[in-house]
Amino acid sequence: MPGKSIHKPEYKVLLALLIEMRDKADLKQAQLAERLERPQSYVSDVERGVRRLDLLQLQEYCQACGQDLVAFVRKFDKATRA
């Protein structure tokens, strides 16, 4: 049985890309949380890997950072194939 995805190296890549996307949008965790209408702890939990995002939440996260979901997924795909 394969291990949980949160323990795979690709998951660390995902977390790093989420943080990078927020940083490039010049947003603090609290600012992103406000855009998402969530508490700051939500963003912190996502970025630390404590909370997982489903596809719809990832789309909201991308939109709040001004990033296209498809572009984000392509970047993730490229990073994990390297």
N, C-alpha and C positions, 0 to 999 in steps of 0.2 A: 504494500500500500504506500503510495507516494506521501511524502511529508506535507505538512500544511504550507500553503503558499507564503505565509508570513515569515517562514524560516528560510525561504529560497533567496539567493542573491538578487534575483530579479526584483523582489519586493523592495529591497534596499534601494535599487535604482529608481523604482517608482516613487519612493518617499523623497529621494534626493531631487527628482524632477519636479515634484509638487512644491518643495521648498524653493527651488530655483525659479519656478514660474511665479510664485508669490513675490519673491525678491525682485524679479525683473519687472513686475507690475508696480514695484515700489510701495508695497503694502506691508504693514506690520500685521501680526496675527490678529490683533484686535480689530483692525480696519477690515480685514478679509471677513472675519466673523460677523461684523456689522453688515457687510454686503450680503452675507449668507443668512442673515437673521438668526444667528446662532451665538452661543457664548464663546468667548475666546478659548476656553478649554476644549471646545470641539475641534478647532483648528490645531491646537497643540496635540491633542490625542491622535488626530489624523497624521500629523507630521512625525510623531514618534512611533507610529505603527500600532497604537493601542486600539484605534478605531479604524475599521475598514470602510471604504467607500464602495457603494454599488455604482452602476453605470450612470444612473440619473444624478446621483450626488457628485460624481466626477464631472459630469457635464456642467452642473451648477458651479462647482469649484472653478472649472476652466472659464466659464462665462464671467464669474466675479473677478477673475484676474485678466479679463480681456483676451483670453486665449481660445482658439478654436479647438474643440474636442478632437477632431480628426488629426489635426496637426500635432496635438499632444500625444496621441496614441502612436502616430508615425515616429515621433521622436523617441518614445519609449521602446518601440519595436527596434529601431535602429540601435539604440543604446544597449539593448539586451542581446542583440546579435553580434555585437563587437567582441 
